Amino acid sequence: MKDQNKIPYKIYLEEKEMPKQYYNVKADMKKKPAPLLNPVSFKPMTAEELGKVFCDELVKQELDDTTAYIDIPQEIIDFYKMYRPAPLVRAYCLEEKLGTPAKIYYKFEGNNTSGSHKLNSAIAQAYYAKKQGLKGVTTETGAGQWGTALSMACAYLGLDCNVYMVKVSYEQKPFRREVMRTYGAKVTPSPSTTTQVGRKILEQHPGTTGSLGCAISEAVEAAVTRDGYRYVLGSVLSQVLLHQSIIGLETKTAMDKYGIKPDIIIGCAGGGSNLGGLISPFMGEKLRGEADYRFIAVEPASCPSLTRGKYAYDYCDTGMVCPLQKMYTLGSGFIPSANHAGGLRYHGMSSVLSELYDQGLMEARSVGQTEVFKAAEEFARVEGILPAPESSHAIKAAMDEAIKCKETGEEKTILFGLTGTGYFDLKAYENYNNGTMTDYVPTDMELQEGFESLPKVPECI
Amino acid sequence: MKDQNKIPYKIYLEEKEMPKQYYNVKADMKKKPAPLLNPVSFKPMTAEELGKVFCDELVKQELDDTTAYIDIPQEIIDFYKMYRPAPLVRAYCLEEKLGTPAKIYYKFEGNNTSGSHKLNSAIAQAYYAKKQGLKGVTTETGAGQWGTALSMACAYLGLDCNVYMVKVSYEQKPFRREVMRTYGAKVTPSPSTTTQVGRKILEQHPGTTGSLGCAISEAVEAAVTRDGYRYVLGSVLSQVLLHQSIIGLETKTAMDKYGIKPDIIIGCAGGGSNLGGLISPFMGEKLRGEADYRFIAVEPASCPSLTRGKYAYDYCDTGMVCPLQKMYTLGSGFIPSANHAGGLRYHGMSSVLSELYDQGLMEARSVGQTEVFKAAEEFARVEGILPAPESSHAIKAAMDEAIKCKETGEEKTILFGLTGTGYFDLKAYENYNNGTMTDYVPTDMELQEGFESLPKVPECI
């Protein structure tokens, strides 16, 4: 295999080479993302308003669009050392299998018990909560990746962790629930009788199996109505992209060390936490005019917020209690089909990535579920790792780009983010193996219905 | 934390530092393990006889007790580079939690999709089968770790992989089955109608949910009755310990690099593949009189082959088709209770480890299931990794030794093998979390029944 003597299969940074600061890409954006709005008054959210829901330090990070580098506290670095640096892998076997002249690299974030990159932000959010002297945090989880990551971080810091888990997942996916319980989290099936909003929903729909929107509303209520608690969220927010910048910073350090420059950088995109984190430092160079890269966001055809959504102010949750955010969105009323990539089943997109996309600095494409699993299987068989369905969207796009290189003879360097492993997604693989997987693409009329749920925000904002 | 500036959290060797030869501990043993016997004639198995069941090169390795170092073929090294070197981790957080002056290290073998160290031997066995020009291999699997590892190795090499999976696991643990299918393996619930022995058992016991013994018999029959197939086994055999010596060799290189010398080396013991692999190079030093170490094998109280078994010739399988091996055993007729550590539910023990234990070169102890899960949970919460139930036996013993050091004030260095992750063992964790886990210790009478199944081998052997 071509570069084997120069470039190892896996580039591991030494612990002393790990980033000591997060990078805030907003600082280098000339046109900044639009501010968060109060969902009732439509006025920009103040730090005081946000502070009722989120920790003070995280509010500061959320609103900061001028500080480029923010120190990572030593306690967080110590935690990172238990599972980071994450390897940057040269996909020698995949290259050989595809017969491509392209050089393919992936940053693998799955080597930890949460199984994904979510842990990078979970520990940061839990740390700031602890530092503020809080008793605990509340959150929601669907499939369970974020809930698992948060429960691990809270166990480490001795913080109370309350997870509202969508009832259907709680019952049908007991394994992630048990991981969370093993880490000491209190996992409540949502809707529950522990909150006002939960009780109301149960009254109105006695047999409901819940939804992510409902679980968010319960988690927010549980945080704001109890002393010593705040709400935390695993994606979409700017603070999450900030913490996830560690992915891109490590990647860039590893590539610089070996003199590698990527031509194309690819990531799957749900709420944007992984993609935003991976591309941040590279995008910074592009924004400052120091280098040029192609960035590709890959989303499921069943939930195409960038490729078919509208750039507008929208609710982040279906319960409409969170701040409004300007983003590419399908409308909070859009109900994504039961695609197996649960982490990409979100109606909107990070406001930072939305703004970068709107400025033409990033591309986006959507891919179908079956072709994604085909790519996942091919990848698993030659590269060993069984990828998460979410991550496999990036694999599919990377393979497509590598095949294009084969046709043109170009020796491009392709980098993609392998966000996690598929060990808790075997039901989806079973469907694929049995040939019973279906693809779903929403019709224009279905999208139109989603857009009708967009709030009527005055034009002057 | 005390040594943090000297010793990183995780020691990763560079790829060029990876072992290039396996180490065969038998070469340094003055008194060798007893030879394998033909189960009918009670005469030592010849290479020719063994060659009907196993690949030629593996037969050679199985019988070799004089060559200390055996080259690892480059193709196997290339595969290893996809998931090795495995990290040697300093358990700083566990030490702090326990308040012990002891220094605790663990070699973590779970960072690959098979989730355990089994892959180290799977790729070697598949490679030699491929090199011999075979079409494929057959094997059995209970919980599925070994079957998964073998299917990954076969997918990589383009070799046919037939796994006989105990029917009750096939039906109740569909996830490992789906991983194997994703890697292209043919997974057959055992007993099946595809073999004579399977049909016979189904006739006699129409509703049976199978057993490991039956699955072994089916896999062996499927190998010997078809052209171009051989049978492979994931533990117990000397060849497996040879391949697994990569665990100990990497560990020793990493420790030598930082000037660390372990006082106590601990591993869980089922068939012995992990423990044998981890301790081999250290045991070699002890056998050659170059250094001294304490070695501790940890087994479940429910299946105590070393601590309560007999050192005698016995069948390796309940179907009694495999060669006889002299080992510490509970008798092939002993039926272990449904302990959650499926990988340790084996009636016998590697003949190499049995002989070392018999010579007093190694200690053994047994631990109860509930105390093992308690240790697993404590470990997970501070060290991040959710351990496999099997590996947690070693964690429990390491913690006990560290607590002893706290009492005596001794600064011992403790090394243990963390063989894998518990991502497919969440049912067991659920039992533990719900407080419904039970402990089982066989009575002397139950053990006696097992011993009655031992073959009557003439004394002169």
Interface residues (C-beta under 8 A of the other chain):
Chain A: P8 Y9 K10 Y12 E14 E15 K81 M82 Y83 C93 N111 N112 T113 G115 M152 A155 Y156 P174 F175 E178 V179 R181 T182 Y183 G184 E377 A380 R381 V382 E383 G384 I385 L386 T421 Y423 F424 L426 K427 Y429 E430 Y432 N433
Chain B: P8 Y9 K10 Y12 E14 E15 K81 M82 Y83 C93 N111 N112 T113 G115 M152 A155 Y156 P174 F175 E178 V179 R181 T182 Y183 G184 E377 A380 R381 V382 E383 G384 I385 L386 T421 Y423 F424 L426 K427 Y429 E430 Y432 N433
